[in-house]
Amino acid sequence: MKKTEIGRLDGKLNTSPSPTTIELPIEGMTYAACATRIEKNLNKLPGVHAAVNLANEKALVKFDHDFTHPEELTQSIKKADYGTNQISDNNYV
């Protein structure tokens, strides 16, 4: 995708060259190792920097639309066997 074609779920264009930040709820974490596993999976994606907080059960994720689609973030969390909601405009920080 070109930067001028990056769309949000509401159809508005995101033309910002800077990374996008979203906050994702995560279900099923019980130990610090859970948060570490999710964080590692997310950070393997190109253009992604993620920090997972076990206490508030959320991941703060900065990502570049040129390299990673938002759906890849949720897929990465689910692939690690944890739950998360589908990304909506409410997740954008």
Protein Blocks (a to p, Z undefined) as FASTA:
>chain_A
ZZklpccfkopacfbfbdcddddddehiabfklmmmmmmmmmmpghiacdddfklopacd
dddfklocfklmmmmmmmnopacddddfklpZZ
